[in-house]
Amino acid sequence: MRITSTWAVVVTVIILISLKVYNPIPLQTLQLKTYDYYQTFGARYDSKSLVLLDISDLAIESKGQWPWKRDQVGRIVVNAYKNGAALVILQLAFPQKDRLGGDEMFLKMISKYPVILTETKDVKNLTSISRKALAIGDVEVPIDIDGTIRKLPLDNSMPSVIMKVIKFPIPKQDDIWVDFRHNIPRIDYTDKDWSAMKGKIVFIGVTFKGTTFVQTPNGLKNTHEIMALGTETLLSGKFISMPSWSHILEWSLIIGSSIIFLLLIPRLGVLWSLVPWLLYTISVPMSSFYLFNKFLYLTNWTYPVIVGFIVFAHLIFNNFARENRLKQQIRKQFETYLDPRQVAILQKDPSKLKLGGERKEMSFLFMDIVGFTPISEYYKNKDDPEGLVEVVNDYLNRMTKIVLDNGGTVDKYMGDCIMAFWNAPLDCEDHAEMAVKTAIECAEETSRLKSEFKAKGLPDINIGSGVNTGTCIVGNMGSDTRFDYSVIGDAVNLAARLEATTRNYKNDEGGIVSTLYSSYTMEKLKNIKSIEVDKIKVKGKEELITIYKPI
């Protein structure tokens, strides 16, 4: 099986589908990165309900190294409420007693000013502190295979606990995709103005160097910001989801595009093949983006597009290879018969070449050296067969150039005889005119040869040309393993008979008439004047054939 066969493309499709079924980690990562990309464009949403209070590097410079005395942390909570905070979430862990002795005051503060605390399965707060908290939320989040946080669980998570405290409905699902397009306003601990937190839920967390940042679709973020984004997503009531039919859609695109490309692209040219591929490559991502912007649906468009590109590329490679083979076949088949310019036209548009045989009106030329025997005897007597070959080749080269320059096709060489035709494989409207014109020019070139022969002491040389116009069958002729592009038909035979008949007529100078053509040809001549020579009967025909010569 060749790589350029259609079955090779089918194998490529099977491999790509198998890869999707196996779903290796790189493919899973690509899918997750695709979902991340949705959140890099479109509208951004400014939160009106939440605010972040950051304990930053500036705060450490101002108040000293971390951890601070616990009552200092309590004063942050108190100040937040005094500036109008509706609810405070303190995203700090208190697993041990304060070595600086601030626990007692801290407990009094959070008893008076309600606080939601956070903890994980591995890090629990002191029981005395937990009892004073309004609520406790879990801040453990699942991390995807590429180390990125995209979802938050709704079972006792910080966002779900906040929703319960403020009596806000929670969706009935296990987790949510966090919409990272929300912008949460920030206040630094060292800022003098905290009025922006009035009436808002305040998330307090650390952002100084050395604290933990986690990867999200929107870059590195602190955990209190992630919890705030999860809460804002719940408050918005607009949830990103991956509908059950998204997997069916993905498989439909993979299989459907492969089948369509397999059926369509081999039948199109290289340039036209770009149309269905571009339509597919553009419409699939655009449709996916529309589904996300309109309905917040996550659909994976990258692998269907990748599969489409690989299948398309393989098929295009096949098209290139097939067209190149056809061009090479055309060049090999016609380079010795046609002018290179004509071969280039056929290679550019192979549709001009109808293989297998077609009925067509054409004009045919048979041309032969008259008096070849004396020339042959001359070189035989000199024991110089190479010289004879050189003379014949020179003659054939000159005459062939005239044929090709006039748009003719050289069918074959038979010794010193040339057979040529016009109007195939390329159309030639004035094919009769060009065939007779070629015969006249070949006679003129023969006159120059006669002078050269005389100067060399060689025997005289003449040519006889027969031209006929009629309908024949043209195409690839031969066996399954060996064939040539040629013509067959009665009109071809008549041209050969006319060439042989030239020996029977003399011109005004006493030499043979070099060119004879039938009335079928004469009737199509526009620029060449003719004179009737005779009416003859040829073998295989009952009626008389009127023959002409050019004036």
WOLIN-V763493 format. One record per residue. N is the residue number from 1. RES is the residue in one small letter. PSI is psi in whole degrees, 0 to 359 (none if undefined). D_FIRST is the distance of its C-alpha to the first C-alpha in Angstrom with 2 decimals. Layout:
n:N res:RES psi:PSI d_first:D_FIRST
n:N res:RES psi:PSI d_first:D_FIRST
//
This chain:
n:1 res:m psi:120 d_first:0.00
n:2 res:r psi:152 d_first:3.81
n:3 res:i psi:339 d_first:6.59
n:4 res:t psi:8 d_first:8.41
n:5 res:s psi:160 d_first:6.92
n:6 res:t psi:325 d_first:9.34
n:7 res:w psi:329 d_first:7.44
n:8 res:a psi:324 d_first:6.88
n:9 res:v psi:321 d_first:10.62
n:10 res:v psi:318 d_first:11.40
n:11 res:v psi:319 d_first:10.38
n:12 res:t psi:316 d_first:12.61
n:13 res:v psi:317 d_first:15.28
n:14 res:i psi:319 d_first:15.35
n:15 res:i psi:316 d_first:15.86
n:16 res:l psi:320 d_first:18.57
n:17 res:i psi:319 d_first:20.23
n:18 res:s psi:322 d_first:20.30
n:19 res:l psi:321 d_first:21.91
n:20 res:k psi:322 d_first:24.48
n:21 res:v psi:317 d_first:25.27
n:22 res:y psi:324 d_first:25.81
n:23 res:n psi:66 d_first:27.80
n:24 res:p psi:167 d_first:28.40
n:25 res:i psi:316 d_first:31.61
n:26 res:p psi:324 d_first:30.26
n:27 res:l psi:321 d_first:29.01
n:28 res:q psi:318 d_first:32.40
n:29 res:t psi:318 d_first:34.19
n:30 res:l psi:318 d_first:32.35
n:31 res:q psi:316 d_first:33.43
n:32 res:l psi:321 d_first:37.00
n:33 res:k psi:329 d_first:37.11
n:34 res:t psi:316 d_first:36.10
n:35 res:y psi:324 d_first:39.10
n:36 res:d psi:323 d_first:41.25
n:37 res:y psi:329 d_first:40.33
n:38 res:y psi:328 d_first:41.95
n:39 res:q psi:7 d_first:45.24
n:40 res:t psi:356 d_first:45.18
n:41 res:f psi:175 d_first:45.93
n:42 res:g psi:191 d_first:48.19
n:43 res:a psi:148 d_first:51.84
n:44 res:r psi:146 d_first:53.75
n:45 res:y psi:122 d_first:56.51
n:46 res:d psi:124 d_first:59.81
n:47 res:s psi:137 d_first:61.33
n:48 res:k psi:2 d_first:64.85
n:49 res:s psi:343 d_first:65.42
n:50 res:l psi:158 d_first:64.37
n:51 res:v psi:146 d_first:65.22
n:52 res:l psi:135 d_first:64.23
n:53 res:l psi:112 d_first:66.96
n:54 res:d psi:130 d_first:65.58
n:55 res:i psi:97 d_first:67.34
n:56 res:s psi:186 d_first:66.05
n:57 res:d psi:324 d_first:66.65
n:58 res:l psi:323 d_first:69.65
n:59 res:a psi:321 d_first:71.05
n:60 res:i psi:319 d_first:70.76
n:61 res:e psi:326 d_first:72.52
n:62 res:s psi:319 d_first:75.23
n:63 res:k psi:357 d_first:75.87
n:64 res:g psi:177 d_first:74.75
n:65 res:q psi:157 d_first:71.98
n:66 res:w psi:144 d_first:70.11
n:67 res:p psi:148 d_first:70.95
n:68 res:w psi:164 d_first:74.00
n:69 res:k psi:136 d_first:76.99
n:70 res:r psi:330 d_first:76.06
n:71 res:d psi:336 d_first:78.93
n:72 res:q psi:322 d_first:77.53
n:73 res:v psi:320 d_first:74.35
n:74 res:g psi:324 d_first:76.62
n:75 res:r psi:330 d_first:78.30
n:76 res:i psi:316 d_first:74.93
n:77 res:v psi:314 d_first:74.74
n:78 res:v psi:314 d_first:78.36
n:79 res:n psi:325 d_first:77.94
n:80 res:a psi:314 d_first:74.85
n:81 res:y psi:322 d_first:76.91
n:82 res:k psi:336 d_first:79.86
n:83 res:n psi:13 d_first:77.56
n:84 res:g psi:11 d_first:76.72
n:85 res:a psi:139 d_first:73.52
n:86 res:a psi:326 d_first:72.83
n:87 res:l psi:142 d_first:70.99
n:88 res:v psi:131 d_first:70.09
n:89 res:i psi:120 d_first:67.09
n:90 res:l psi:100 d_first:67.64
n:91 res:q psi:63 d_first:64.28
n:92 res:l psi:151 d_first:65.80
n:93 res:a psi:141 d_first:66.05
n:94 res:f psi:66 d_first:69.42
n:95 res:p psi:343 d_first:68.68
n:96 res:q psi:164 d_first:71.77
n:97 res:k psi:151 d_first:75.37
n:98 res:d psi:119 d_first:76.12
n:99 res:r psi:345 d_first:77.35
n:100 res:l psi:359 d_first:79.34
n:101 res:g psi:33 d_first:81.21
n:102 res:g psi:9 d_first:80.13
n:103 res:d psi:317 d_first:79.07
n:104 res:e psi:311 d_first:82.38
n:105 res:m psi:323 d_first:82.53
n:106 res:f psi:318 d_first:78.82
n:107 res:l psi:320 d_first:79.35
n:108 res:k psi:320 d_first:82.27
n:109 res:m psi:313 d_first:80.26
n:110 res:i psi:348 d_first:77.28
n:111 res:s psi:325 d_first:79.78
n:112 res:k psi:324 d_first:81.31
n:113 res:y psi:111 d_first:78.17
n:114 res:p psi:139 d_first:75.23
n:115 res:v psi:138 d_first:72.00
n:116 res:i psi:123 d_first:68.57
n:117 res:l psi:166 d_first:67.38
n:118 res:t psi:155 d_first:63.91
n:119 res:e psi:171 d_first:62.62
n:120 res:t psi:175 d_first:59.58
n:121 res:k psi:329 d_first:59.15
n:122 res:d psi:337 d_first:59.73
n:123 res:v psi:105 d_first:62.53
n:124 res:k psi:149 d_first:65.39
n:125 res:n psi:158 d_first:68.51
n:126 res:l psi:142 d_first:71.96
n:127 res:t psi:320 d_first:73.35
n:128 res:s psi:324 d_first:76.43
n:129 res:i psi:318 d_first:74.34
n:130 res:s psi:322 d_first:71.93
n:131 res:r psi:330 d_first:74.96
n:132 res:k psi:347 d_first:76.19
n:133 res:a psi:146 d_first:72.87
n:134 res:l psi:321 d_first:72.46
n:135 res:a psi:165 d_first:68.98
n:136 res:i psi:128 d_first:66.24
n:137 res:g psi:147 d_first:62.58
n:138 res:d psi:129 d_first:59.56
n:139 res:v psi:14 d_first:57.64
n:140 res:e psi:134 d_first:54.69
n:141 res:v psi:149 d_first:51.42
n:142 res:p psi:137 d_first:47.81
n:143 res:i psi:128 d_first:45.63
n:144 res:d psi:172 d_first:41.91
n:145 res:i psi:339 d_first:39.23
n:146 res:d psi:13 d_first:39.48
n:147 res:g psi:18 d_first:43.25
n:148 res:t psi:141 d_first:44.19
n:149 res:i psi:125 d_first:46.74
n:150 res:r psi:336 d_first:45.87
n:151 res:k psi:159 d_first:47.68
n:152 res:l psi:135 d_first:51.15
n:153 res:p psi:155 d_first:52.13
n:154 res:l psi:7 d_first:54.98
n:155 res:d psi:97 d_first:56.54
n:156 res:n psi:22 d_first:59.68
n:157 res:s psi:164 d_first:57.98
n:158 res:m psi:309 d_first:60.19
n:159 res:p psi:319 d_first:59.20
n:160 res:s psi:325 d_first:59.77
n:161 res:v psi:317 d_first:63.13
n:162 res:i psi:318 d_first:64.24
n:163 res:m psi:321 d_first:63.35
n:164 res:k psi:321 d_first:65.48
n:165 res:v psi:318 d_first:68.39
n:166 res:i psi:11 d_first:68.48
n:167 res:k psi:51 d_first:67.89
n:168 res:f psi:136 d_first:64.64
n:169 res:p psi:140 d_first:62.14
n:170 res:i psi:132 d_first:59.04
n:171 res:p psi:147 d_first:55.76
n:172 res:k psi:79 d_first:54.86
n:173 res:q psi:164 d_first:51.67
n:174 res:d psi:324 d_first:50.84
n:175 res:d psi:173 d_first:50.03
n:176 res:i psi:149 d_first:49.68
n:177 res:w psi:125 d_first:47.47
n:178 res:v psi:130 d_first:49.90
n:179 res:d psi:103 d_first:50.07
n:180 res:f psi:7 d_first:50.47
n:181 res:r psi:355 d_first:51.33
n:182 res:h psi:137 d_first:54.96
n:183 res:n psi:118 d_first:57.39
n:184 res:i psi:122 d_first:60.13
n:185 res:p psi:148 d_first:63.27
n:186 res:r psi:144 d_first:64.34
n:187 res:i psi:132 d_first:67.77
n:188 res:d psi:144 d_first:68.43
n:189 res:y psi:325 d_first:71.11
n:190 res:t psi:352 d_first:73.05
n:191 res:d psi:141 d_first:73.17
n:192 res:k psi:332 d_first:76.71
n:193 res:d psi:113 d_first:75.73
n:194 res:w psi:16 d_first:74.15
n:195 res:s psi:343 d_first:75.11
n:196 res:a psi:345 d_first:71.50
n:197 res:m psi:3 d_first:71.16
n:198 res:k psi:125 d_first:73.87
n:199 res:g psi:12 d_first:72.84
n:200 res:k psi:161 d_first:69.41
n:201 res:i psi:127 d_first:67.65
n:202 res:v psi:126 d_first:67.64
n:203 res:f psi:118 d_first:65.01
n:204 res:i psi:128 d_first:66.43
n:205 res:g psi:172 d_first:64.15
n:206 res:v psi:142 d_first:63.81
n:207 res:t psi:6 d_first:61.78
n:208 res:f psi:165 d_first:63.27
n:209 res:k psi:139 d_first:61.29
n:210 res:g psi:346 d_first:60.16
n:211 res:t psi:168 d_first:59.65
n:212 res:t psi:125 d_first:56.36
n:213 res:f psi:144 d_first:53.95
n:214 res:v psi:153 d_first:50.79
n:215 res:q psi:135 d_first:47.57
n:216 res:t psi:169 d_first:47.20
n:217 res:p psi:343 d_first:45.00
n:218 res:n psi:29 d_first:47.91
n:219 res:g psi:187 d_first:48.46
n:220 res:l psi:136 d_first:50.74
n:221 res:k psi:154 d_first:53.63
n:222 res:n psi:159 d_first:56.57
n:223 res:t psi:326 d_first:56.71
n:224 res:h psi:332 d_first:59.71
n:225 res:e psi:322 d_first:57.83
n:226 res:i psi:317 d_first:54.87
n:227 res:m psi:324 d_first:57.35
n:228 res:a psi:319 d_first:59.02
n:229 res:l psi:321 d_first:55.74
n:230 res:g psi:319 d_first:55.00
n:231 res:t psi:317 d_first:58.51
n:232 res:e psi:323 d_first:58.21
n:233 res:t psi:316 d_first:54.98
n:234 res:l psi:318 d_first:56.91
n:235 res:l psi:328 d_first:59.86
n:236 res:s psi:334 d_first:57.75
n:237 res:g psi:5 d_first:56.59
n:238 res:k psi:113 d_first:53.23
n:239 res:f psi:130 d_first:50.48
n:240 res:i psi:136 d_first:46.88
n:241 res:s psi:158 d_first:44.69
n:242 res:m psi:96 d_first:41.13
n:243 res:p psi:152 d_first:41.13
n:244 res:s psi:330 d_first:39.35
n:245 res:w psi:354 d_first:37.28
n:246 res:s psi:325 d_first:35.85
n:247 res:h psi:321 d_first:33.12
n:248 res:i psi:318 d_first:32.31
n:249 res:l psi:318 d_first:32.24
n:250 res:e psi:314 d_first:29.90
n:251 res:w psi:323 d_first:27.36
n:252 res:s psi:319 d_first:27.83
n:253 res:l psi:318 d_first:27.12
n:254 res:i psi:308 d_first:23.95
n:255 res:i psi:316 d_first:22.45
n:256 res:g psi:314 d_first:24.17
n:257 res:s psi:323 d_first:23.21
n:258 res:s psi:315 d_first:19.50
n:259 res:i psi:314 d_first:19.68
n:260 res:i psi:315 d_first:21.91
n:261 res:f psi:319 d_first:19.85
n:262 res:l psi:322 d_first:16.67
n:263 res:l psi:326 d_first:18.92
n:264 res:l psi:310 d_first:21.10
n:265 res:i psi:321 d_first:19.66
n:266 res:p psi:340 d_first:17.09
n:267 res:r psi:356 d_first:20.26
n:268 res:l psi:158 d_first:22.41
n:269 res:g psi:171 d_first:23.01
n:270 res:v psi:314 d_first:22.57
n:271 res:l psi:316 d_first:26.26
n:272 res:w psi:335 d_first:26.58
n:273 res:s psi:336 d_first:23.67
n:274 res:l psi:333 d_first:26.05
n:275 res:v psi:303 d_first:28.51
n:276 res:p psi:325 d_first:26.87
n:277 res:w psi:316 d_first:25.61
n:278 res:l psi:319 d_first:29.12
n:279 res:l psi:316 d_first:30.77
n:280 res:y psi:313 d_first:28.78
n:281 res:t psi:329 d_first:29.20
n:282 res:i psi:317 d_first:32.91
n:283 res:s psi:325 d_first:33.85
n:284 res:v psi:307 d_first:32.45
n:285 res:p psi:319 d_first:34.49
n:286 res:m psi:321 d_first:37.44
n:287 res:s psi:321 d_first:37.52
n:288 res:s psi:317 d_first:37.40
n:289 res:f psi:322 d_first:40.25
n:290 res:y psi:316 d_first:42.21
n:291 res:l psi:325 d_first:41.93
n:292 res:f psi:314 d_first:43.24
n:293 res:n psi:324 d_first:46.03
n:294 res:k psi:318 d_first:47.15
n:295 res:f psi:359 d_first:46.73
n:296 res:l psi:35 d_first:45.87
n:297 res:y psi:133 d_first:42.61
n:298 res:l psi:121 d_first:39.96
n:299 res:t psi:141 d_first:36.39
n:300 res:n psi:107 d_first:33.35
n:301 res:w psi:344 d_first:31.68
n:302 res:t psi:313 d_first:29.93
n:303 res:y psi:319 d_first:26.85
n:304 res:p psi:321 d_first:26.15
n:305 res:v psi:320 d_first:26.53
n:306 res:i psi:315 d_first:24.30
n:307 res:v psi:315 d_first:21.51
n:308 res:g psi:319 d_first:22.16
n:309 res:f psi:315 d_first:22.03
n:310 res:i psi:315 d_first:18.76
n:311 res:v psi:316 d_first:17.00
n:312 res:f psi:314 d_first:18.95
n:313 res:a psi:319 d_first:18.15
n:314 res:h psi:316 d_first:14.36
n:315 res:l psi:321 d_first:14.91
n:316 res:i psi:320 d_first:17.52
n:317 res:f psi:318 d_first:15.37
n:318 res:n psi:317 d_first:12.98
n:319 res:n psi:315 d_first:16.30
n:320 res:f psi:313 d_first:17.61
n:321 res:a psi:317 d_first:14.71
n:322 res:r psi:315 d_first:14.92
n:323 res:e psi:324 d_first:18.70
n:324 res:n psi:318 d_first:18.75
n:325 res:r psi:319 d_first:16.79
n:326 res:l psi:319 d_first:19.28
n:327 res:k psi:319 d_first:22.16
n:328 res:q psi:322 d_first:21.29
n:329 res:q psi:317 d_first:21.03
n:330 res:i psi:314 d_first:24.36
n:331 res:r psi:314 d_first:25.94
n:332 res:k psi:324 d_first:24.97
n:333 res:q psi:330 d_first:26.18
n:334 res:f psi:354 d_first:29.38
n:335 res:e psi:334 d_first:30.54
n:336 res:t psi:353 d_first:32.80
n:337 res:y psi:330 d_first:34.05
n:338 res:l psi:159 d_first:34.74
n:339 res:d psi:141 d_first:36.61
n:340 res:p psi:327 d_first:34.38
n:341 res:r psi:322 d_first:35.69
n:342 res:q psi:321 d_first:34.47
n:343 res:v psi:319 d_first:31.01
n:344 res:a psi:322 d_first:30.97
n:345 res:i psi:317 d_first:32.00
n:346 res:l psi:320 d_first:29.19
n:347 res:q psi:324 d_first:26.61
n:348 res:k psi:324 d_first:28.21
n:349 res:d psi:82 d_first:28.29
n:350 res:p psi:345 d_first:25.85
n:351 res:s psi:341 d_first:27.38
n:352 res:k psi:346 d_first:30.30
n:353 res:l psi:108 d_first:28.26
n:354 res:k psi:105 d_first:27.95
n:355 res:l psi:154 d_first:25.74
n:356 res:g psi:350 d_first:26.41
n:357 res:g psi:129 d_first:30.20
n:358 res:e psi:151 d_first:32.98
n:359 res:r psi:131 d_first:36.76
n:360 res:k psi:145 d_first:38.60
n:361 res:e psi:130 d_first:42.03
n:362 res:m psi:170 d_first:41.86
n:363 res:s psi:144 d_first:44.15
n:364 res:f psi:144 d_first:43.68
n:365 res:l psi:126 d_first:45.27
n:366 res:f psi:132 d_first:45.83
n:367 res:m psi:133 d_first:47.64
n:368 res:d psi:152 d_first:48.98
n:369 res:i psi:127 d_first:51.43
n:370 res:v psi:127 d_first:54.77
n:371 res:g psi:35 d_first:56.62
n:372 res:f psi:332 d_first:53.69
n:373 res:t psi:314 d_first:55.38
n:374 res:p psi:322 d_first:58.23
n:375 res:i psi:317 d_first:55.86
n:376 res:s psi:318 d_first:53.81
n:377 res:e psi:324 d_first:57.05
n:378 res:y psi:312 d_first:58.22
n:379 res:y psi:333 d_first:55.31
n:380 res:k psi:318 d_first:55.46
n:381 res:n psi:330 d_first:59.09
n:382 res:k psi:3 d_first:58.26
n:383 res:d psi:48 d_first:55.49
n:384 res:d psi:69 d_first:53.19
n:385 res:p psi:331 d_first:49.95
n:386 res:e psi:323 d_first:48.25
n:387 res:g psi:321 d_first:50.86
n:388 res:l psi:317 d_first:50.09
n:389 res:v psi:320 d_first:46.38
n:390 res:e psi:319 d_first:47.37
n:391 res:v psi:313 d_first:49.64
n:392 res:v psi:316 d_first:47.09
n:393 res:n psi:321 d_first:44.39
n:394 res:d psi:316 d_first:46.96
n:395 res:y psi:312 d_first:47.85
n:396 res:l psi:322 d_first:44.25
n:397 res:n psi:314 d_first:43.51
n:398 res:r psi:313 d_first:46.58
n:399 res:m psi:323 d_first:45.98
n:400 res:t psi:320 d_first:42.28
n:401 res:k psi:320 d_first:43.18
n:402 res:i psi:317 d_first:45.64
n:403 res:v psi:310 d_first:43.14
n:404 res:l psi:320 d_first:40.55
n:405 res:d psi:333 d_first:43.28
n:406 res:n psi:16 d_first:44.32
n:407 res:g psi:18 d_first:40.88
n:408 res:g psi:165 d_first:40.16
n:409 res:t psi:123 d_first:37.01
n:410 res:v psi:115 d_first:37.40
n:411 res:d psi:309 d_first:35.95
n:412 res:k psi:164 d_first:36.74
n:413 res:y psi:132 d_first:39.29
n:414 res:m psi:88 d_first:41.22
n:415 res:g psi:242 d_first:43.39
n:416 res:d psi:11 d_first:45.84
n:417 res:c psi:140 d_first:44.92
n:418 res:i psi:133 d_first:42.81
n:419 res:m psi:127 d_first:41.27
n:420 res:a psi:160 d_first:40.49
n:421 res:f psi:164 d_first:40.19
n:422 res:w psi:154 d_first:40.53
n:423 res:n psi:19 d_first:39.19
n:424 res:a psi:144 d_first:35.51
n:425 res:p psi:346 d_first:32.89
n:426 res:l psi:142 d_first:35.06
n:427 res:d psi:141 d_first:38.07
n:428 res:c psi:104 d_first:41.43
n:429 res:e psi:320 d_first:44.43
n:430 res:d psi:48 d_first:46.97
n:431 res:h psi:323 d_first:44.90
n:432 res:a psi:315 d_first:48.00
n:433 res:e psi:315 d_first:50.00
n:434 res:m psi:326 d_first:47.32
n:435 res:a psi:315 d_first:46.94
n:436 res:v psi:319 d_first:50.73
n:437 res:k psi:320 d_first:51.05
n:438 res:t psi:317 d_first:48.51
n:439 res:a psi:319 d_first:50.54
n:440 res:i psi:314 d_first:53.73
n:441 res:e psi:325 d_first:52.31
n:442 res:c psi:324 d_first:50.93
n:443 res:a psi:320 d_first:54.46
n:444 res:e psi:320 d_first:55.92
n:445 res:e psi:328 d_first:53.53
n:446 res:t psi:325 d_first:54.56
n:447 res:s psi:321 d_first:58.18
n:448 res:r psi:324 d_first:57.37
n:449 res:l psi:321 d_first:55.70
n:450 res:k psi:318 d_first:58.86
n:451 res:s psi:319 d_first:60.93
n:452 res:e psi:320 d_first:58.64
n:453 res:f psi:318 d_first:58.70
n:454 res:k psi:320 d_first:62.49
n:455 res:a psi:331 d_first:62.82
n:456 res:k psi:358 d_first:60.82
n:457 res:g psi:21 d_first:62.80
n:458 res:l psi:159 d_first:59.92
n:459 res:p psi:158 d_first:60.39
n:460 res:d psi:155 d_first:60.30
n:461 res:i psi:141 d_first:57.02
n:462 res:n psi:164 d_first:56.43
n:463 res:i psi:154 d_first:53.54
n:464 res:g psi:132 d_first:53.27
n:465 res:s psi:133 d_first:51.02
n:466 res:g psi:131 d_first:50.41
n:467 res:v psi:137 d_first:49.11
n:468 res:n psi:154 d_first:48.38
n:469 res:t psi:135 d_first:47.04
n:470 res:g psi:182 d_first:45.52
n:471 res:t psi:138 d_first:42.60
n:472 res:c psi:181 d_first:39.61
n:473 res:i psi:126 d_first:35.93
n:474 res:v psi:140 d_first:33.69
n:475 res:g psi:196 d_first:29.93
n:476 res:n psi:120 d_first:27.29
n:477 res:m psi:138 d_first:29.03
n:478 res:g psi:203 d_first:27.90
n:479 res:s psi:180 d_first:25.45
n:480 res:d psi:334 d_first:21.76
n:481 res:t psi:342 d_first:21.08
n:482 res:r psi:121 d_first:24.00
n:483 res:f psi:163 d_first:25.75
n:484 res:d psi:157 d_first:28.09
n:485 res:y psi:115 d_first:29.45
n:486 res:s psi:185 d_first:32.89
n:487 res:v psi:151 d_first:35.70
n:488 res:i psi:149 d_first:37.53
n:489 res:g psi:164 d_first:40.76
n:490 res:d psi:326 d_first:44.52
n:491 res:a psi:328 d_first:45.10
n:492 res:v psi:316 d_first:43.13
n:493 res:n psi:323 d_first:45.25
n:494 res:l psi:322 d_first:48.45
n:495 res:a psi:321 d_first:47.63
n:496 res:a psi:321 d_first:47.26
n:497 res:r psi:320 d_first:50.60
n:498 res:l psi:324 d_first:52.31
n:499 res:e psi:317 d_first:51.19
n:500 res:a psi:333 d_first:52.79
n:501 res:t psi:341 d_first:55.90
n:502 res:t psi:334 d_first:56.68
n:503 res:r psi:343 d_first:58.48
n:504 res:n psi:357 d_first:61.09
n:505 res:y psi:143 d_first:62.47
n:506 res:k psi:150 d_first:64.44
n:507 res:n psi:184 d_first:64.82
n:508 res:d psi:335 d_first:68.14
n:509 res:e psi:358 d_first:67.97
n:510 res:g psi:353 d_first:67.54
n:511 res:g psi:178 d_first:63.89
n:512 res:i psi:154 d_first:61.09
n:513 res:v psi:123 d_first:59.76
n:514 res:s psi:336 d_first:56.50
n:515 res:t psi:126 d_first:54.93
n:516 res:l psi:143 d_first:55.14
n:517 res:y psi:159 d_first:53.44
n:518 res:s psi:169 d_first:53.80
n:519 res:s psi:332 d_first:55.62
n:520 res:y psi:326 d_first:52.29
n:521 res:t psi:315 d_first:51.50
n:522 res:m psi:321 d_first:55.10
n:523 res:e psi:341 d_first:55.24
n:524 res:k psi:0 d_first:52.47
n:525 res:l psi:136 d_first:54.06
n:526 res:k psi:324 d_first:55.72
n:527 res:n psi:1 d_first:56.74
n:528 res:i psi:121 d_first:57.22
n:529 res:k psi:145 d_first:60.45
n:530 res:s psi:158 d_first:60.44
n:531 res:i psi:137 d_first:63.01
n:532 res:e psi:137 d_first:62.89
n:533 res:v psi:316 d_first:62.83
n:534 res:d psi:171 d_first:62.93
n:535 res:k psi:123 d_first:61.82
n:536 res:i psi:162 d_first:59.92
n:537 res:k psi:126 d_first:58.31
n:538 res:v psi:159 d_first:54.91
n:539 res:k psi:132 d_first:53.25
n:540 res:g psi:356 d_first:51.58
n:541 res:k psi:139 d_first:53.61
n:542 res:e psi:320 d_first:56.96
n:543 res:e psi:157 d_first:58.04
n:544 res:l psi:142 d_first:59.33
n:545 res:i psi:124 d_first:57.15
n:546 res:t psi:128 d_first:59.05
n:547 res:i psi:152 d_first:57.92
n:548 res:y psi:164 d_first:58.67
n:549 res:k psi:155 d_first:58.73
n:550 res:p psi:146 d_first:58.81
n:551 res:i psi:none d_first:62.21
//
